[in-house]
Amino acid sequence: MMIIDTVRPLARRVRNRLSSHKLSPVARQVMDEGLTYLSPAKLQRMEQALDSVAGVAGDFAEFGVALGGSAILIAGRASGRQFHGLDVFGMIPEPTSDKDDQKSRSRYQDIKSGSSRGIDGQQYYGYRDKLYEEVRSSFARYSVPVGQNGVHLHKGLFEETWPDVPCEALAFVHLDCDWYDPVAYCLKEVSAKLSPGGVIMIDDYHDYGGCRTAVEEFLAAHPDFDFEDGPNPVLRRQL
Ligand SMILES: C[S@@+](CC[C@H](N)C(=O)[O-])C[C@H]1O[C@@H](n2cnc3c(N)ncnc32)[C@H](O)[C@@H]1O
């Protein structure tokens, strides 16, 4: 067990290093520091999607910040715009929809039981007492301090914090919140504010059935969005 605990993080670092040559220095660093669950391929697609909205009006947002890795990357690209990061910064809420799959329910039970392990053998982020403070200090270390230059974090359930977030228009949104209900809620809310040409990137489409169902229902009802598949698919509002 001890050997596996040492070898696994090392193997992850080697694997990431081998496939990270196309990433920006910030993306590489948040990955090396274990601040994100996103793979190098997902981070690369995120950087390309951010480049693609350079001429699109609106703010950037992430729903599902956890340790802050992907949020730091997005906030660092938001100059001249606002960045809003939303999360409970604590235990992930339970998947409660009957549209969530067994994999989601098992994952949640694992987390709830206290046996979930963090990145590279760290403590799982959802068990940390001062997660919000840790994330704020990571943002400061990466020169995107919270509360300055349009960088904001909103602590609480999306359904409770988002209605008070001052945001007129959105250009890029990262949805990384796993289960059916939060993904469906966020799609409904952010699509109403997404500018033409704007992007919603979905982290868990290929990972959890509830997320996939929420996206498929959304696309069926919104023919003005194009679906660009990949490890983390993009929903792009047509011009
Ligand atoms: C997979 S993690 C995000 C990972 C992160 N983007 C990264 O770079 O590794 C999902 C996060 O979404 C949060 N979350 C899920 N549902 C939520 C809800 N309804 N309201 C607020 N936060 C929620 C969880 O607490 C968790 O921190």
The ligand as an SDF file (V2000), in Angstrom:
LIG
                    3D

 27 29  0  0  0  0  0  0  0  0999 V2000
  -15.0430   18.3710   -9.8700 C   0  0  0  0  0  0  0  0  0  0  0  0
  -15.0130   19.6900   -8.7610 S   0  0  0  0  0  0  0  0  0  0  0  0
  -14.3540   21.0370   -9.6870 C   0  0  0  0  0  0  0  0  0  0  0  0
  -12.9440   20.7890  -10.1600 C   0  0  0  0  0  0  0  0  0  0  0  0
  -12.1390   22.0000  -10.6020 C   0  0  0  0  0  0  0  0  0  0  0  0
  -12.7800   22.7720  -11.6370 N   0  0  0  0  0  0  0  0  0  0  0  0
  -10.7340   21.5930  -11.0290 C   0  0  0  0  0  0  0  0  0  0  0  0
  -10.0720   22.3720  -11.7530 O   0  0  0  0  0  0  0  0  0  0  0  0
  -10.2460   20.5360  -10.5960 O   0  0  0  0  0  0  0  0  0  0  0  0
  -16.7260   20.0700   -8.6210 C   0  0  0  0  0  0  0  0  0  0  0  0
  -17.0350   21.1680   -7.6200 C   0  0  0  0  0  0  0  0  0  0  0  0
  -18.3820   21.6170   -7.8200 O   0  0  0  0  0  0  0  0  0  0  0  0
  -18.9500   21.9290   -6.5660 C   0  0  0  0  0  0  0  0  0  0  0  0
  -20.4160   21.8820   -6.6690 N   0  0  0  0  0  0  0  0  0  0  0  0
  -21.1640   20.8870   -7.2190 C   0  0  0  0  0  0  0  0  0  0  0  0
  -22.4740   21.1860   -7.1470 N   0  0  0  0  0  0  0  0  0  0  0  0
  -22.5700   22.4130   -6.5660 C   0  0  0  0  0  0  0  0  0  0  0  0
  -23.6600   23.2920   -6.2540 C   0  0  0  0  0  0  0  0  0  0  0  0
  -24.9270   22.9520   -6.5090 N   0  0  0  0  0  0  0  0  0  0  0  0
  -23.3780   24.4820   -5.6980 N   0  0  0  0  0  0  0  0  0  0  0  0
  -22.0750   24.8390   -5.4350 C   0  0  0  0  0  0  0  0  0  0  0  0
  -21.0120   24.0500   -5.6950 N   0  0  0  0  0  0  0  0  0  0  0  0
  -21.2410   22.8490   -6.2580 C   0  0  0  0  0  0  0  0  0  0  0  0
  -18.3630   20.8650   -5.6480 C   0  0  0  0  0  0  0  0  0  0  0  0
  -18.4600   21.2050   -4.3050 O   0  0  0  0  0  0  0  0  0  0  0  0
  -16.9350   20.7540   -6.1700 C   0  0  0  0  0  0  0  0  0  0  0  0
  -16.0730   21.6130   -5.4800 O   0  0  0  0  0  0  0  0  0  0  0  0
  1  2  1  0
  2  3  1  0
  2 10  1  0
  3  4  1  0
  4  5  1  0
  5  6  1  0
  5  7  1  0
  7  8  2  0
  7  9  1  0
 10 11  1  0
 11 12  1  0
 11 26  1  0
 12 13  1  0
 13 14  1  0
 13 24  1  0
 14 15  1  0
 14 23  1  0
 15 16  2  0
 16 17  1  0
 17 18  1  0
 17 23  2  0
 18 19  1  0
 18 20  2  0
 20 21  1  0
 21 22  2  0
 22 23  1  0
 24 25  1  0
 24 26  1  0
 26 27  1  0
M  CHG  2   2   1   9  -1
M  END
$$$$
